[in-house]
Every structure is written in structure tokens, then in C-alpha cells.
Amino acid sequence: MTLFEGTRPKTKVQWVLGNQCNYHCSYCSEIFHKGDKLSPSKSLIAEVCKDITYHFDDLGRDVVFEFIGGEPTLSGDIKEIGMRLHNHPTSIILKTNGSADLEWWRKSKQYLTSVIISVHKEYCDLEHIDAVVALLLEDKEIHPVDVEILIPTRHERSHWTWAIDALTHYRETFNLGNLQMLYTNFTRGSDTYFPYSNDQWHQYSLLHNLPIPKSKERLIDNQQSSSQNIETPIRQIDVKVRDKLDFNGYRCYAGIDTLTIDYNGRVWRGWCSHGGAIGSIYELPIQFPTDPIVCGLSRCGNGFDQQARKEN
């Protein structure tokens, strides 16, 4: 399956396939690895994907499905889903920890457009991930798969040093890899980073060809006391995030440019949940949006939601 290269606009659907995960990383919220939300059946996933595809095809749009988790390779049969969508104007992106065995990847590869692998220090097998990446990059002329490697890192010296070493390895071996700076309040607003030092932000900027941070805005972890006299790190503005995050009163194309499906099967315009749930995959058919919605929130705080167009 390849990303459709036509001029039609894309609708991106981010779908959480349950919260089962074989990792329990210290910086990840329990809701993503608790294991009490099972993935829908592969037949239901395929049926919903087709309904979404038909709806947006009528609007002149192609659909990009981004499956996340939990660990989606534990939950969804990507091969089966890909086979059922193969002749439709769709693409599949997979966000994964890369731990599935090589046979799983061999069977699924042809149905994937893009794979984003997070390399987690506490659990990962670097040799196995090397083999997975090499497999995905094979036969690029026959079936190219875009591969991205993210290396989440905390601020502690041992974790940071390991992440830099891993980044060096993947860049030298595959010319791939980026660090991922982490939030202490992930899933609760995601605006407060771990207390990275200014030197760490400086190194991050150099490694990713970003401007050296000049902002004096401070992000202080709630656990830190102002009386501790600890210098807090300069905020690094993510280049993927819009400079302005207040779109109150704007026409927002969430529901047109984006859709989200949570691990309970509820369908939303975006993770902000503005406008309420559109429906549930367990109560078909779903009446998908055809028009944008006027934003009533003071801040667009989710990176996925920020991908939807905003018109003043």
C-alpha cells in the first residue's frame, strides 16, 4: 500500500487500537498499557475503515489511517486490514515500539505506507529493531516504506547519554533518527517538559538543525519548588506546532482534515473532543461530518489536532 500521490486532499484518522502493550515505560501513562481495553475485531476495523473511506471519497478526499496504541502490533491484524483496504484510496501509518517478530513484519510490510518506531531504553532490543528497520527498507523500488525512528529520552544523565548513543547509531547505520523530548504531564495538557537542562536543549537543537532556543519562557515542573533555586530549562518551541494556539472563534476543519477514534471506540473530530463524540464504531452507521466546526476552546493543545486547518 502506497501513499496516494494525487492532488486530492488527505484526511488523517488517528485510531487507538486498545491499550495493550508489552512495554511499561516509566514515562508513559498507565492508560496506554493497562490492558483493559481490547482492540476491536479485524473485521469491524476493516468495516469502519471502509465506511470512513467511502464518506471522504465522496468529499473528494483520500484517507490516511494512523494506528497507535498501546502497541498496535499486538491488537490489530494489520495484514488483514491492509488486504481489505488495498484497492481503496487509503494509506496506513503504524506507530509502534518495533517489537513484533520479523515474520509479522514480512507479512505486513506490503500494506504499510509509513512506520514510526519508538526506541525505548527500558525495554527495547536494539539488534531486533535494527533487523526490523533493515527489512522495512528493503526493496524500496518495489514497495517503499517511509521509516521514522524516534528515541524518547528523559533528562537524567544516564538516559540522555544512552539516547545520544542510540541516535548516533541509527543515523550512522540508516541515516534515520530523532530524539523525542518528553512531557511530565503527558495526556494532561502536555505543556510541561521534564526538567531538561539548557545544555540538553542546546544539544537537541544542534542535532535537529533547529534554531538555538531564545525564548525566556520557563517550564517549571509542578514538583519543583521555586525555593530550590534550580535553573529551569528554556522552552524549546516545536517547529511542527503553530506559533498561535488560540483559535477560539475560528472555523476548524477537525472532522474534515482529521478524525480520532479512542480505545473505547468513540469517534471524535479531534482529541480536544470539541463538539462531542460523532458516534461509536459499535453503533454503525456513523454520521461523519461534512462541514467544519467553530472552535470554542482557548487553546489547541494537541499536536494531532493542530494539523487541522483553522480559518479566521
Buried (B, 14 or more C-beta within 10 A) or exposed (E): BEBBEEEBBBBBBBBBBBBBBBBBBEBBEEEBBBBEBEBBEBEBBBBBBBBBBEBBBEEEBBBBBBBBBBBBBBBBBBBBBBBBBEEBBBBBBBBBBBBBEEEBBEBBBBBBBBBBBBBBBEEBEBEBBBBBBEBBBEEEEEBBBBBBBBBBBBBEEEBBEBBBEBBEBBBEEBEBBBBEBBBBEEEEEBEBBBBBBEEBBBBBBEBEEBEEBEEEEEBBBEEEEEEEEEEBBBBBBEEEEEEEBEBEEBBBBBBBBBBBBBBEBBBBBBBBBBBEBBBBBEEEEBEBBEEBBEBEBEEBBBEBBBBBBBEE
